[in-house]
Amino acid sequence: MASKSLVVVHIFASFNDPLIHVTDLSGRETIVRITSGMKVQADRDGSAPYAAILAAHDVAQRCKELGITAMHVKLRATCGNKTKTPGPGAHSALRALVR
């Protein structure tokens, strides 16, 4: 990867399990991919905002280790015939990444 100073952060915020996926600018190379369900033990806690905060902290820590200085965040919710509003972990994950 030529330049790691700018990456794209894709947050897919469903009501079951938010997914945070960090790629390079082209979107071809995955740098980090963490779901909030990977951070908690119980299945029922995967959609909680606290689990999304833990996942976002891990993403931010990994990006700092790699020397990433800027992020472009894309927030996505489930669409189609389902609701178009993001899940409960979207706002928490976004706030944790900003900090």
Jmol script that loads the backbone (N, CA, C; Angstrom):
load data "model"
ATOM      1  N   MET A   1       0.855  -1.168   0.000  1.00  0.00           N
ATOM      2  CA  MET A   1       0.000   0.000   0.000  1.00  0.00           C
ATOM      3  C   MET A   1       0.899   1.228   0.000  1.00  0.00           C
ATOM      4  N   ALA A   2       0.660   2.142  -0.892  1.00  0.00           N
ATOM      5  CA  ALA A   2       1.520   3.295  -1.072  1.00  0.00           C
ATOM      6  C   ALA A   2       1.390   4.294   0.066  1.00  0.00           C
ATOM      7  N   SER A   3       0.180   4.686   0.402  1.00  0.00           N
ATOM      8  CA  SER A   3      -0.018   5.707   1.426  1.00  0.00           C
ATOM      9  C   SER A   3      -1.035   5.223   2.448  1.00  0.00           C
ATOM     10  N   LYS A   4      -0.595   5.125   3.704  1.00  0.00           N
ATOM     11  CA  LYS A   4      -1.488   4.683   4.763  1.00  0.00           C
ATOM     12  C   LYS A   4      -1.987   5.844   5.596  1.00  0.00           C
ATOM     13  N   SER A   5      -1.755   7.071   5.160  1.00  0.00           N
ATOM     14  CA  SER A   5      -2.155   8.197   5.992  1.00  0.00           C
ATOM     15  C   SER A   5      -3.651   8.476   5.914  1.00  0.00           C
ATOM     16  N   LEU A   6      -4.329   8.040   4.870  1.00  0.00           N
ATOM     17  CA  LEU A   6      -5.764   8.265   4.717  1.00  0.00           C
ATOM     18  C   LEU A   6      -6.445   6.937   4.391  1.00  0.00           C
ATOM     19  N   VAL A   7      -7.488   6.605   5.151  1.00  0.00           N
ATOM     20  CA  VAL A   7      -8.220   5.360   4.938  1.00  0.00           C
ATOM     21  C   VAL A   7      -9.713   5.645   4.903  1.00  0.00           C
ATOM     22  N   VAL A   8     -10.480   4.658   4.485  1.00  0.00           N
ATOM     23  CA  VAL A   8     -11.935   4.749   4.478  1.00  0.00           C
ATOM     24  C   VAL A   8     -12.462   3.783   5.538  1.00  0.00           C
ATOM     25  N   VAL A   9     -13.313   4.288   6.430  1.00  0.00           N
ATOM     26  CA  VAL A   9     -13.921   3.473   7.478  1.00  0.00           C
ATOM     27  C   VAL A   9     -15.375   3.247   7.100  1.00  0.00           C
ATOM     28  N   HIS A  10     -15.736   1.995   6.864  1.00  0.00           N
ATOM     29  CA  HIS A  10     -17.107   1.631   6.534  1.00  0.00           C
ATOM     30  C   HIS A  10     -17.763   1.110   7.807  1.00  0.00           C
ATOM     31  N   ILE A  11     -18.831   1.768   8.257  1.00  0.00           N
ATOM     32  CA  ILE A  11     -19.587   1.305   9.417  1.00  0.00           C
ATOM     33  C   ILE A  11     -20.941   0.833   8.912  1.00  0.00           C
ATOM     34  N   PHE A  12     -21.171  -0.469   9.019  1.00  0.00           N
ATOM     35  CA  PHE A  12     -22.474  -1.037   8.666  1.00  0.00           C
ATOM     36  C   PHE A  12     -23.209  -1.298   9.969  1.00  0.00           C
ATOM     37  N   ALA A  13     -24.226  -0.507  10.225  1.00  0.00           N
ATOM     38  CA  ALA A  13     -24.908  -0.534  11.517  1.00  0.00           C
ATOM     39  C   ALA A  13     -26.272  -1.188  11.386  1.00  0.00           C
ATOM     40  N   SER A  14     -26.282  -2.503  11.502  1.00  0.00           N
ATOM     41  CA  SER A  14     -27.563  -3.201  11.541  1.00  0.00           C
ATOM     42  C   SER A  14     -28.035  -3.258  12.988  1.00  0.00           C
ATOM     43  N   PHE A  15     -29.232  -3.752  13.185  1.00  0.00           N
ATOM     44  CA  PHE A  15     -29.753  -3.837  14.547  1.00  0.00           C
ATOM     45  C   PHE A  15     -29.221  -5.060  15.283  1.00  0.00           C
ATOM     46  N   ASN A  16     -28.572  -5.976  14.579  1.00  0.00           N
ATOM     47  CA  ASN A  16     -28.043  -7.171  15.227  1.00  0.00           C
ATOM     48  C   ASN A  16     -26.582  -7.025  15.619  1.00  0.00           C
ATOM     49  N   ASP A  17     -25.753  -6.499  14.733  1.00  0.00           N
ATOM     50  CA  ASP A  17     -24.322  -6.481  15.002  1.00  0.00           C
ATOM     51  C   ASP A  17     -23.645  -5.440  14.115  1.00  0.00           C
ATOM     52  N   PRO A  18     -23.172  -4.324  14.665  1.00  0.00           N
ATOM     53  CA  PRO A  18     -22.458  -3.337  13.852  1.00  0.00           C
ATOM     54  C   PRO A  18     -21.105  -3.877  13.373  1.00  0.00           C
ATOM     55  N   LEU A  19     -20.738  -3.531  12.165  1.00  0.00           N
ATOM     56  CA  LEU A  19     -19.491  -3.964  11.554  1.00  0.00           C
ATOM     57  C   LEU A  19     -18.670  -2.730  11.215  1.00  0.00           C
ATOM     58  N   ILE A  20     -17.404  -2.723  11.632  1.00  0.00           N
ATOM     59  CA  ILE A  20     -16.491  -1.625  11.313  1.00  0.00           C
ATOM     60  C   ILE A  20     -15.391  -2.205  10.438  1.00  0.00           C
ATOM     61  N   HIS A  21     -15.268  -1.688   9.231  1.00  0.00           N
ATOM     62  CA  HIS A  21     -14.362  -2.224   8.222  1.00  0.00           C
ATOM     63  C   HIS A  21     -13.502  -1.081   7.693  1.00  0.00           C
ATOM     64  N   VAL A  22     -12.196  -1.186   7.858  1.00  0.00           N
ATOM     65  CA  VAL A  22     -11.269  -0.141   7.425  1.00  0.00           C
ATOM     66  C   VAL A  22     -10.527  -0.639   6.193  1.00  0.00           C
ATOM     67  N   THR A  23     -10.587   0.149   5.113  1.00  0.00           N
ATOM     68  CA  THR A  23      -9.897  -0.195   3.877  1.00  0.00           C
ATOM     69  C   THR A  23      -9.027   0.976   3.431  1.00  0.00           C
ATOM     70  N   ASP A  24      -8.209   0.714   2.413  1.00  0.00           N
ATOM     71  CA  ASP A  24      -7.472   1.816   1.810  1.00  0.00           C
ATOM     72  C   ASP A  24      -8.431   2.624   0.941  1.00  0.00           C
ATOM     73  N   LEU A  25      -7.925   3.632   0.275  1.00  0.00           N
ATOM     74  CA  LEU A  25      -8.796   4.520  -0.499  1.00  0.00           C
ATOM     75  C   LEU A  25      -9.506   3.811  -1.644  1.00  0.00           C
ATOM     76  N   SER A  26      -8.873   2.818  -2.231  1.00  0.00           N
ATOM     77  CA  SER A  26      -9.510   2.114  -3.341  1.00  0.00           C
ATOM     78  C   SER A  26     -10.559   1.116  -2.853  1.00  0.00           C
ATOM     79  N   GLY A  27     -10.488   0.709  -1.601  1.00  0.00           N
ATOM     80  CA  GLY A  27     -11.427  -0.253  -1.059  1.00  0.00           C
ATOM     81  C   GLY A  27     -11.033  -1.690  -1.304  1.00  0.00           C
ATOM     82  N   ARG A  28      -9.880  -1.918  -1.886  1.00  0.00           N
ATOM     83  CA  ARG A  28      -9.454  -3.273  -2.219  1.00  0.00           C
ATOM     84  C   ARG A  28      -8.738  -3.966  -1.067  1.00  0.00           C
ATOM     85  N   GLU A  29      -7.962  -3.225  -0.316  1.00  0.00           N
ATOM     86  CA  GLU A  29      -7.159  -3.834   0.741  1.00  0.00           C
ATOM     87  C   GLU A  29      -7.798  -3.577   2.100  1.00  0.00           C
ATOM     88  N   THR A  30      -8.100  -4.638   2.812  1.00  0.00           N
ATOM     89  CA  THR A  30      -8.669  -4.528   4.150  1.00  0.00           C
ATOM     90  C   THR A  30      -7.545  -4.336   5.153  1.00  0.00           C
ATOM     91  N   ILE A  31      -7.674  -3.319   5.982  1.00  0.00           N
ATOM     92  CA  ILE A  31      -6.688  -3.062   7.022  1.00  0.00           C
ATOM     93  C   ILE A  31      -7.160  -3.658   8.341  1.00  0.00           C
ATOM     94  N   VAL A  32      -8.379  -3.359   8.739  1.00  0.00           N
ATOM     95  CA  VAL A  32      -8.975  -3.886   9.974  1.00  0.00           C
ATOM     96  C   VAL A  32     -10.446  -4.165   9.707  1.00  0.00           C
ATOM     97  N   ARG A  33     -10.950  -5.255  10.279  1.00  0.00           N
ATOM     98  CA  ARG A  33     -12.381  -5.555  10.211  1.00  0.00           C
ATOM     99  C   ARG A  33     -12.780  -6.168  11.542  1.00  0.00           C
ATOM    100  N   ILE A  34     -13.612  -5.445  12.285  1.00  0.00           N
ATOM    101  CA  ILE A  34     -14.034  -5.893  13.610  1.00  0.00           C
ATOM    102  C   ILE A  34     -15.540  -5.685  13.735  1.00  0.00           C
ATOM    103  N   THR A  35     -16.212  -6.673  14.281  1.00  0.00           N
ATOM    104  CA  THR A  35     -17.624  -6.528  14.606  1.00  0.00           C
ATOM    105  C   THR A  35     -17.754  -6.369  16.108  1.00  0.00           C
ATOM    106  N   SER A  36     -18.858  -5.803  16.533  1.00  0.00           N
ATOM    107  CA  SER A  36     -19.045  -5.619  17.970  1.00  0.00           C
ATOM    108  C   SER A  36     -19.325  -6.946  18.659  1.00  0.00           C
ATOM    109  N   GLY A  37     -19.793  -7.937  17.926  1.00  0.00           N
ATOM    110  CA  GLY A  37     -19.998  -9.258  18.499  1.00  0.00           C
ATOM    111  C   GLY A  37     -18.700  -9.958  18.854  1.00  0.00           C
ATOM    112  N   MET A  38     -17.587  -9.531  18.257  1.00  0.00           N
ATOM    113  CA  MET A  38     -16.285 -10.096  18.587  1.00  0.00           C
ATOM    114  C   MET A  38     -15.766  -9.590  19.928  1.00  0.00           C
ATOM    115  N   LYS A  39     -16.358  -8.552  20.464  1.00  0.00           N
ATOM    116  CA  LYS A  39     -15.861  -7.913  21.677  1.00  0.00           C
ATOM    117  C   LYS A  39     -16.607  -8.314  22.938  1.00  0.00           C
ATOM    118  N   VAL A  40     -17.734  -8.986  22.829  1.00  0.00           N
ATOM    119  CA  VAL A  40     -18.526  -9.368  24.000  1.00  0.00           C
ATOM    120  C   VAL A  40     -18.718 -10.885  24.004  1.00  0.00           C
ATOM    121  N   GLN A  41     -19.013 -11.425  25.174  1.00  0.00           N
ATOM    122  CA  GLN A  41     -19.171 -12.871  25.315  1.00  0.00           C
ATOM    123  C   GLN A  41     -20.582 -13.340  24.947  1.00  0.00           C
ATOM    124  N   ALA A  42     -21.598 -12.625  25.421  1.00  0.00           N
ATOM    125  CA  ALA A  42     -22.977 -13.061  25.200  1.00  0.00           C
ATOM    126  C   ALA A  42     -23.482 -12.577  23.840  1.00  0.00           C
ATOM    127  N   ASP A  43     -24.258 -13.408  23.179  1.00  0.00           N
ATOM    128  CA  ASP A  43     -24.802 -13.050  21.867  1.00  0.00           C
ATOM    129  C   ASP A  43     -25.767 -11.875  21.947  1.00  0.00           C
ATOM    130  N   ARG A  44     -26.475 -11.777  23.050  1.00  0.00           N
ATOM    131  CA  ARG A  44     -27.470 -10.706  23.182  1.00  0.00           C
ATOM    132  C   ARG A  44     -26.826  -9.330  23.322  1.00  0.00           C
ATOM    133  N   ASP A  45     -25.530  -9.272  23.661  1.00  0.00           N
ATOM    134  CA  ASP A  45     -24.845  -7.995  23.854  1.00  0.00           C
ATOM    135  C   ASP A  45     -24.165  -7.489  22.590  1.00  0.00           C
ATOM    136  N   GLY A  46     -24.233  -8.229  21.492  1.00  0.00           N
ATOM    137  CA  GLY A  46     -23.555  -7.830  20.264  1.00  0.00           C
ATOM    138  C   GLY A  46     -24.094  -6.556  19.650  1.00  0.00           C
ATOM    139  N   SER A  47     -25.364  -6.283  19.855  1.00  0.00           N
ATOM    140  CA  SER A  47     -25.955  -5.086  19.256  1.00  0.00           C
ATOM    141  C   SER A  47     -25.934  -3.891  20.198  1.00  0.00           C
ATOM    142  N   ALA A  48     -25.389  -4.047  21.387  1.00  0.00           N
ATOM    143  CA  ALA A  48     -25.381  -2.968  22.373  1.00  0.00           C
ATOM    144  C   ALA A  48     -24.407  -1.866  21.967  1.00  0.00           C
ATOM    145  N   PRO A  49     -24.702  -0.627  22.317  1.00  0.00           N
ATOM    146  CA  PRO A  49     -23.783   0.470  22.002  1.00  0.00           C
ATOM    147  C   PRO A  49     -22.411   0.311  22.659  1.00  0.00           C
ATOM    148  N   TYR A  50     -22.371  -0.293  23.842  1.00  0.00           N
ATOM    149  CA  TYR A  50     -21.083  -0.480  24.513  1.00  0.00           C
ATOM    150  C   TYR A  50     -20.172  -1.408  23.712  1.00  0.00           C
ATOM    151  N   ALA A  51     -20.722  -2.441  23.109  1.00  0.00           N
ATOM    152  CA  ALA A  51     -19.934  -3.344  22.283  1.00  0.00           C
ATOM    153  C   ALA A  51     -19.405  -2.625  21.047  1.00  0.00           C
ATOM    154  N   ALA A  52     -20.188  -1.722  20.491  1.00  0.00           N
ATOM    155  CA  ALA A  52     -19.732  -0.937  19.340  1.00  0.00           C
ATOM    156  C   ALA A  52     -18.600   0.002  19.744  1.00  0.00           C
ATOM    157  N   ILE A  53     -18.667   0.541  20.966  1.00  0.00           N
ATOM    158  CA  ILE A  53     -17.587   1.399  21.463  1.00  0.00           C
ATOM    159  C   ILE A  53     -16.301   0.595  21.592  1.00  0.00           C
ATOM    160  N   LEU A  54     -16.383  -0.617  22.140  1.00  0.00           N
ATOM    161  CA  LEU A  54     -15.199  -1.466  22.278  1.00  0.00           C
ATOM    162  C   LEU A  54     -14.592  -1.800  20.917  1.00  0.00           C
ATOM    163  N   ALA A  55     -15.432  -2.090  19.941  1.00  0.00           N
ATOM    164  CA  ALA A  55     -14.939  -2.398  18.601  1.00  0.00           C
ATOM    165  C   ALA A  55     -14.279  -1.177  17.969  1.00  0.00           C
ATOM    166  N   ALA A  56     -14.870  -0.008  18.153  1.00  0.00           N
ATOM    167  CA  ALA A  56     -14.299   1.214  17.582  1.00  0.00           C
ATOM    168  C   ALA A  56     -12.972   1.564  18.243  1.00  0.00           C
ATOM    169  N   HIS A  57     -12.842   1.309  19.540  1.00  0.00           N
ATOM    170  CA  HIS A  57     -11.567   1.552  20.217  1.00  0.00           C
ATOM    171  C   HIS A  57     -10.474   0.635  19.672  1.00  0.00           C
ATOM    172  N   ASP A  58     -10.813  -0.620  19.397  1.00  0.00           N
ATOM    173  CA  ASP A  58      -9.833  -1.532  18.821  1.00  0.00           C
ATOM    174  C   ASP A  58      -9.424  -1.104  17.417  1.00  0.00           C
ATOM    175  N   VAL A  59     -10.379  -0.632  16.638  1.00  0.00           N
ATOM    176  CA  VAL A  59     -10.071  -0.140  15.292  1.00  0.00           C
ATOM    177  C   VAL A  59      -9.158   1.080  15.371  1.00  0.00           C
ATOM    178  N   ALA A  60      -9.471   2.005  16.269  1.00  0.00           N
ATOM    179  CA  ALA A  60      -8.654   3.214  16.406  1.00  0.00           C
ATOM    180  C   ALA A  60      -7.245   2.878  16.877  1.00  0.00           C
ATOM    181  N   GLN A  61      -7.130   1.927  17.792  1.00  0.00           N
ATOM    182  CA  GLN A  61      -5.811   1.541  18.288  1.00  0.00           C
ATOM    183  C   GLN A  61      -4.978   0.912  17.171  1.00  0.00           C
ATOM    184  N   ARG A  62      -5.584   0.056  16.372  1.00  0.00           N
ATOM    185  CA  ARG A  62      -4.865  -0.581  15.265  1.00  0.00           C
ATOM    186  C   ARG A  62      -4.452   0.449  14.209  1.00  0.00           C
ATOM    187  N   CYS A  63      -5.310   1.419  13.955  1.00  0.00           N
ATOM    188  CA  CYS A  63      -4.974   2.464  12.986  1.00  0.00           C
ATOM    189  C   CYS A  63      -3.828   3.335  13.491  1.00  0.00           C
ATOM    190  N   LYS A  64      -3.798   3.601  14.789  1.00  0.00           N
ATOM    191  CA  LYS A  64      -2.690   4.375  15.351  1.00  0.00           C
ATOM    192  C   LYS A  64      -1.378   3.611  15.234  1.00  0.00           C
ATOM    193  N   GLU A  65      -1.427   2.292  15.445  1.00  0.00           N
ATOM    194  CA  GLU A  65      -0.227   1.472  15.316  1.00  0.00           C
ATOM    195  C   GLU A  65       0.324   1.504  13.896  1.00  0.00           C
ATOM    196  N   LEU A  66      -0.558   1.586  12.919  1.00  0.00           N
ATOM    197  CA  LEU A  66      -0.137   1.596  11.517  1.00  0.00           C
ATOM    198  C   LEU A  66       0.223   2.986  11.009  1.00  0.00           C
ATOM    199  N   GLY A  67       0.034   4.019  11.831  1.00  0.00           N
ATOM    200  CA  GLY A  67       0.393   5.375  11.433  1.00  0.00           C
ATOM    201  C   GLY A  67      -0.642   6.072  10.584  1.00  0.00           C
ATOM    202  N   ILE A  68      -1.886   5.696  10.718  1.00  0.00           N
ATOM    203  CA  ILE A  68      -2.961   6.325   9.954  1.00  0.00           C
ATOM    204  C   ILE A  68      -3.348   7.623  10.639  1.00  0.00           C
ATOM    205  N   THR A  69      -3.395   8.698   9.872  1.00  0.00           N
ATOM    206  CA  THR A  69      -3.653  10.018  10.455  1.00  0.00           C
ATOM    207  C   THR A  69      -5.022  10.581  10.108  1.00  0.00           C
ATOM    208  N   ALA A  70      -5.670  10.088   9.056  1.00  0.00           N
ATOM    209  CA  ALA A  70      -6.965  10.642   8.648  1.00  0.00           C
ATOM    210  C   ALA A  70      -7.891   9.510   8.214  1.00  0.00           C
ATOM    211  N   MET A  71      -9.189   9.701   8.516  1.00  0.00           N
ATOM    212  CA  MET A  71     -10.194   8.705   8.165  1.00  0.00           C
ATOM    213  C   MET A  71     -11.361   9.363   7.457  1.00  0.00           C
ATOM    214  N   HIS A  72     -11.866   8.690   6.453  1.00  0.00           N
ATOM    215  CA  HIS A  72     -13.105   9.098   5.795  1.00  0.00           C
ATOM    216  C   HIS A  72     -14.152   8.069   6.198  1.00  0.00           C
ATOM    217  N   VAL A  73     -15.195   8.493   6.902  1.00  0.00           N
ATOM    218  CA  VAL A  73     -16.167   7.567   7.475  1.00  0.00           C
ATOM    219  C   VAL A  73     -17.399   7.490   6.584  1.00  0.00           C
ATOM    220  N   LYS A  74     -17.805   6.260   6.265  1.00  0.00           N
ATOM    221  CA  LYS A  74     -19.042   6.010   5.529  1.00  0.00           C
ATOM    222  C   LYS A  74     -19.948   5.180   6.426  1.00  0.00           C
ATOM    223  N   LEU A  75     -21.125   5.719   6.726  1.00  0.00           N
ATOM    224  CA  LEU A  75     -22.081   5.057   7.602  1.00  0.00           C
ATOM    225  C   LEU A  75     -23.215   4.483   6.767  1.00  0.00           C
ATOM    226  N   ARG A  76     -23.536   3.223   6.998  1.00  0.00           N
ATOM    227  CA  ARG A  76     -24.565   2.548   6.209  1.00  0.00           C
ATOM    228  C   ARG A  76     -25.493   1.778   7.136  1.00  0.00           C
ATOM    229  N   ALA A  77     -26.755   1.744   6.788  1.00  0.00           N
ATOM    230  CA  ALA A  77     -27.752   0.975   7.534  1.00  0.00           C
ATOM    231  C   ALA A  77     -28.359  -0.073   6.616  1.00  0.00           C
ATOM    232  N   THR A  78     -29.149  -0.947   7.180  1.00  0.00           N
ATOM    233  CA  THR A  78     -29.842  -1.925   6.349  1.00  0.00           C
ATOM    234  C   THR A  78     -30.897  -1.202   5.517  1.00  0.00           C
ATOM    235  N   CYS A  79     -31.052  -1.615   4.286  1.00  0.00           N
ATOM    236  CA  CYS A  79     -31.989  -0.928   3.378  1.00  0.00           C
ATOM    237  C   CYS A  79     -32.921  -1.948   2.757  1.00  0.00           C
ATOM    238  N   GLY A  80     -33.519  -1.575   1.668  1.00  0.00           N
ATOM    239  CA  GLY A  80     -34.484  -2.444   1.016  1.00  0.00           C
ATOM    240  C   GLY A  80     -35.843  -2.278   1.652  1.00  0.00           C
ATOM    241  N   ASN A  81     -36.465  -3.376   2.027  1.00  0.00           N
ATOM    242  CA  ASN A  81     -37.769  -3.281   2.665  1.00  0.00           C
ATOM    243  C   ASN A  81     -37.648  -3.157   4.185  1.00  0.00           C
ATOM    244  N   LYS A  82     -36.424  -3.048   4.686  1.00  0.00           N
ATOM    245  CA  LYS A  82     -36.199  -2.877   6.117  1.00  0.00           C
ATOM    246  C   LYS A  82     -36.050  -1.395   6.432  1.00  0.00           C
ATOM    247  N   THR A  83     -35.796  -1.084   7.683  1.00  0.00           N
ATOM    248  CA  THR A  83     -35.651   0.309   8.087  1.00  0.00           C
ATOM    249  C   THR A  83     -34.367   0.913   7.529  1.00  0.00           C
ATOM    250  N   LYS A  84     -34.391   2.184   7.263  1.00  0.00           N
ATOM    251  CA  LYS A  84     -33.234   2.869   6.699  1.00  0.00           C
ATOM    252  C   LYS A  84     -32.453   3.640   7.758  1.00  0.00           C
ATOM    253  N   THR A  85     -32.849   3.509   9.020  1.00  0.00           N
ATOM    254  CA  THR A  85     -32.125   4.179  10.097  1.00  0.00           C
ATOM    255  C   THR A  85     -31.045   3.251  10.629  1.00  0.00           C
ATOM    256  N   PRO A  86     -29.907   3.797  11.006  1.00  0.00           N
ATOM    257  CA  PRO A  86     -28.832   2.959  11.552  1.00  0.00           C
ATOM    258  C   PRO A  86     -29.232   2.343  12.891  1.00  0.00           C
ATOM    259  N   GLY A  87     -28.555   1.271  13.248  1.00  0.00           N
ATOM    260  CA  GLY A  87     -28.823   0.587  14.503  1.00  0.00           C
ATOM    261  C   GLY A  87     -28.308   1.359  15.699  1.00  0.00           C
ATOM    262  N   PRO A  88     -28.494   0.822  16.904  1.00  0.00           N
ATOM    263  CA  PRO A  88     -28.122   1.545  18.122  1.00  0.00           C
ATOM    264  C   PRO A  88     -26.618   1.723  18.302  1.00  0.00           C
ATOM    265  N   GLY A  89     -25.804   0.897  17.656  1.00  0.00           N
ATOM    266  CA  GLY A  89     -24.369   1.011  17.841  1.00  0.00           C
ATOM    267  C   GLY A  89     -23.690   1.984  16.898  1.00  0.00           C
ATOM    268  N   ALA A  90     -24.403   2.518  15.924  1.00  0.00           N
ATOM    269  CA  ALA A  90     -23.785   3.384  14.919  1.00  0.00           C
ATOM    270  C   ALA A  90     -23.286   4.690  15.521  1.00  0.00           C
ATOM    271  N   HIS A  91     -24.127   5.339  16.285  1.00  0.00           N
ATOM    272  CA  HIS A  91     -23.754   6.626  16.868  1.00  0.00           C
ATOM    273  C   HIS A  91     -22.624   6.443  17.871  1.00  0.00           C
ATOM    274  N   SER A  92     -22.666   5.393  18.647  1.00  0.00           N
ATOM    275  CA  SER A  92     -21.626   5.141  19.643  1.00  0.00           C
ATOM    276  C   SER A  92     -20.287   4.831  18.981  1.00  0.00           C
ATOM    277  N   ALA A  93     -20.309   4.039  17.922  1.00  0.00           N
ATOM    278  CA  ALA A  93     -19.071   3.711  17.218  1.00  0.00           C
ATOM    279  C   ALA A  93     -18.473   4.942  16.557  1.00  0.00           C
ATOM    280  N   LEU A  94     -19.321   5.781  15.991  1.00  0.00           N
ATOM    281  CA  LEU A  94     -18.843   7.001  15.346  1.00  0.00           C
ATOM    282  C   LEU A  94     -18.213   7.948  16.359  1.00  0.00           C
ATOM    283  N   ARG A  95     -18.852   8.105  17.502  1.00  0.00           N
ATOM    284  CA  ARG A  95     -18.305   8.977  18.546  1.00  0.00           C
ATOM    285  C   ARG A  95     -16.991   8.434  19.101  1.00  0.00           C
ATOM    286  N   ALA A  96     -16.883   7.115  19.220  1.00  0.00           N
ATOM    287  CA  ALA A  96     -15.650   6.516  19.727  1.00  0.00           C
ATOM    288  C   ALA A  96     -14.506   6.684  18.737  1.00  0.00           C
ATOM    289  N   LEU A  97     -14.794   6.635  17.442  1.00  0.00           N
ATOM    290  CA  LEU A  97     -13.743   6.843  16.442  1.00  0.00           C
ATOM    291  C   LEU A  97     -13.272   8.288  16.415  1.00  0.00           C
ATOM    292  N   VAL A  98     -14.170   9.219  16.671  1.00  0.00           N
ATOM    293  CA  VAL A  98     -13.799  10.635  16.648  1.00  0.00           C
ATOM    294  C   VAL A  98     -12.855  10.960  17.797  1.00  0.00           C
ATOM    295  N   ARG A  99     -13.096  10.341  18.927  1.00  0.00           N
ATOM    296  CA  ARG A  99     -12.231  10.574  20.083  1.00  0.00           C
ATOM    297  C   ARG A  99     -10.899   9.964  19.844  1.00  0.00           C
TER     298      ARG A  99
END
end "model"
wireframe off; spacefill off
backbone 0.3
color backbone group
